[in-house]
């Protein structure tokens, strides 16, 4: 799939594969938070087909420019919008699935991010998010970006989500160890697959 989406669309900055557990169907509308150069958007576009819609959101003009260029080269039916994940440029109740790959941990206001995701999802809509959380029984300041699993679950519940499920991915240790080689970050944070429904 990544080969079809294009090597230049994969920046290698993710910590998982939200497409693999998003259960994206033909005709659905998908929003990718922190779309970067577009890799997950292009993979989602293949799944939703011509009747579906994919929107990538990124906060940097450089990434929007790169993603739009990649979309043109592929002839992909994907929109890329400049915006912050705390204030999504997407209509209320308009999206079936929200995906994100290791971006929400970077937000200083995670509750606002999940309120915005909830706002744009249609009733019954769902999230499939790969992101880092603090390993159970480890204590580090949440200013690191990664939340405690209990804290994240509370944020999701307070935003209105139901059927919250977090699956910790031990195999992410190798990816995380490359972020800051020699730092031991992989001993404190772990990638999680986060799912929930509106």
C-alpha positions as CSV (number, residue, x, y, z in Angstrom):
1,X,0.0,0.0,0.0
2,X,2.8,2.5,0.9
3,X,4.5,1.8,-2.4
4,X,1.2,2.7,-4.2
5,X,0.8,5.8,-2.1
6,X,4.3,7.0,-2.9
7,X,7.6,7.1,-1.1
8,X,7.7,10.9,-1.1
9,X,4.3,10.9,0.8
10,X,5.7,8.9,3.7
11,X,7.8,11.1,6.0
12,X,8.4,8.3,8.4
13,X,7.2,10.3,11.4
14,X,4.3,8.2,12.5
15,X,4.2,5.7,15.4
16,X,1.6,3.3,13.9
17,X,-0.8,2.5,11.1
18,X,-4.3,3.9,11.8
19,X,-5.5,2.7,8.4
20,X,-5.0,-0.9,9.5
21,X,-7.7,-0.7,12.2
22,X,-9.9,2.1,10.9
23,X,-12.2,-0.3,8.9
24,X,-12.6,2.4,6.2
25,X,-15.4,1.5,3.8
26,X,-16.2,2.6,0.2
27,X,-18.1,5.9,0.1
28,X,-17.1,7.1,3.6
29,X,-15.7,10.5,4.5
30,X,-12.3,10.5,6.3
31,X,-10.3,13.3,8.0
32,X,-6.6,12.8,8.8
33,X,-5.3,15.1,11.5
34,X,-1.7,16.1,10.9
35,X,-1.7,14.8,7.3
36,X,1.9,15.8,6.6
37,X,2.9,14.9,3.0
38,X,-0.3,12.8,2.7
39,X,0.6,9.1,3.0
40,X,-2.4,8.1,5.2
41,X,-4.8,10.3,3.1
42,X,-3.7,8.5,-0.1
43,X,-4.1,5.1,1.5
44,X,-7.6,6.1,2.7
45,X,-8.5,7.5,-0.7
46,X,-7.9,4.1,-2.2
47,X,-10.4,2.6,0.3
48,X,-13.2,5.1,0.1
49,X,-13.2,5.1,-3.7
50,X,-14.7,7.7,-6.0
51,X,-17.9,8.1,-3.9
52,X,-15.9,8.8,-0.7
53,X,-14.1,11.9,0.5
54,X,-10.7,12.3,2.2
55,X,-9.6,15.6,3.9
56,X,-6.1,16.0,5.3
57,X,-5.5,18.8,7.9
58,X,-2.0,20.2,8.6
59,X,-0.9,23.3,10.4
60,X,2.1,24.1,8.2
61,X,1.8,25.7,4.8
62,X,4.9,23.7,3.6
63,X,3.2,20.4,4.3
64,X,0.0,21.5,2.7
65,X,1.9,22.5,-0.4
66,X,3.8,19.2,-0.5
67,X,0.7,17.1,0.1
68,X,-1.2,19.0,-2.7
69,X,1.7,18.5,-5.0
70,X,1.8,14.7,-4.2
71,X,-2.0,14.5,-4.8
72,X,-1.7,16.2,-8.2
73,X,1.1,13.8,-9.2
74,X,-1.1,10.8,-8.2
75,X,-4.4,12.1,-9.5
76,X,-5.7,11.5,-6.0
77,X,-9.1,12.8,-5.0
78,X,-7.9,14.3,-1.6
79,X,-8.4,17.7,-0.2
80,X,-5.7,19.3,2.0
81,X,-6.7,22.1,4.3
82,X,-4.5,24.4,6.4
83,X,-5.6,24.3,10.0
84,X,-4.9,23.5,13.6
85,X,-6.2,20.3,15.1
86,X,-7.7,22.3,18.0
87,X,-9.9,24.2,15.5
88,X,-10.7,21.9,12.6
89,X,-11.8,23.5,9.3
90,X,-14.5,20.9,8.8
91,X,-18.3,21.1,9.2
92,X,-20.2,19.7,12.1
93,X,-21.5,16.1,11.9
94,X,-19.9,15.5,8.4
95,X,-17.3,12.8,8.8
96,X,-17.5,9.0,9.2
97,X,-13.9,8.4,10.4
98,X,-11.1,10.5,11.9
99,X,-7.6,9.1,11.7
100,X,-4.3,10.4,13.0
101,X,-0.8,9.1,13.2
102,X,1.3,10.4,16.2
103,X,0.1,14.0,16.1
104,X,-2.3,14.5,19.0
105,X,0.4,14.0,21.6
106,X,2.0,17.3,20.2
107,X,-1.1,19.4,21.1
108,X,-1.0,21.4,24.3
109,X,-4.8,21.1,24.5
110,X,-5.8,17.5,24.0
111,X,-9.3,17.9,25.4
112,X,-10.0,20.6,22.8
113,X,-8.7,18.3,20.0
114,X,-11.1,15.5,21.0
115,X,-14.0,17.9,21.4
116,X,-13.3,19.1,17.8
117,X,-13.1,15.5,16.6
118,X,-16.4,14.7,18.3
119,X,-18.0,17.8,16.7
120,X,-17.1,16.9,13.1
121,X,-18.0,13.2,13.4
122,X,-21.4,12.1,12.2
123,X,-23.5,10.2,14.9
124,X,-22.0,6.7,15.0
125,X,-18.7,8.0,13.5
126,X,-15.5,6.6,14.8
127,X,-11.8,7.4,15.5
128,X,-8.8,5.3,14.6
129,X,-5.7,7.0,16.1
130,X,-2.1,5.8,16.5
131,X,-0.4,7.9,19.1
132,X,2.0,7.6,22.0
133,X,1.0,7.3,25.6
134,X,3.0,6.9,28.8
135,X,3.7,3.3,29.6
136,X,1.7,1.9,32.5
137,X,3.6,2.2,35.9
138,X,5.9,4.9,34.5
139,X,5.9,8.4,35.7
140,X,7.0,11.3,33.6
141,X,5.5,14.8,33.3
142,X,2.7,15.0,30.8
143,X,4.4,18.1,29.5
144,X,6.3,15.5,27.5
145,X,3.2,15.4,25.3
146,X,2.3,11.8,25.8
147,X,-0.7,11.4,28.2
148,X,-1.2,8.7,30.8
149,X,-3.7,6.1,29.4
150,X,-6.2,6.9,32.2
151,X,-6.0,10.6,31.5
152,X,-6.6,10.0,27.7
153,X,-9.5,7.7,28.4
154,X,-11.0,10.4,30.7
155,X,-10.5,13.1,28.0
156,X,-12.3,10.9,25.4
157,X,-15.2,10.1,27.8
158,X,-15.6,13.8,28.7
159,X,-15.7,14.7,25.0
160,X,-18.7,12.3,24.7
161,X,-17.1,9.3,23.1
162,X,-18.3,5.7,23.8
163,X,-16.7,2.3,23.3
164,X,-13.3,3.6,24.1
165,X,-10.6,1.0,23.4
166,X,-6.8,1.4,23.7
167,X,-4.4,-1.3,22.6
168,X,-0.8,-0.8,23.5
169,X,1.7,-1.8,20.8
170,X,4.9,-3.2,22.3
171,X,6.4,-3.5,18.8
172,X,6.5,0.3,18.7
173,X,9.6,0.1,20.9
174,X,11.9,0.0,17.8
175,X,10.4,3.0,16.2
176,X,10.4,5.1,19.3
177,X,14.0,4.2,20.1
178,X,15.0,5.9,16.8
179,X,13.4,9.2,17.8
180,X,16.1,10.1,20.3
181,X,18.7,7.4,20.1
182,X,20.2,6.5,23.4
183,X,17.6,8.5,25.4
184,X,15.6,5.5,26.6
185,X,12.4,7.1,25.5
186,X,11.1,3.7,24.4
187,X,11.1,2.7,28.1
188,X,8.7,5.5,29.0
189,X,6.3,5.8,26.1
190,X,4.5,3.3,23.9
191,X,2.4,3.5,20.8
192,X,-1.3,2.9,21.2
193,X,-4.2,2.1,18.8
194,X,-7.0,4.3,20.1
195,X,-10.6,3.6,19.0
196,X,-13.9,5.1,20.0
197,X,-17.3,6.0,18.6
198,X,-19.5,9.1,18.7
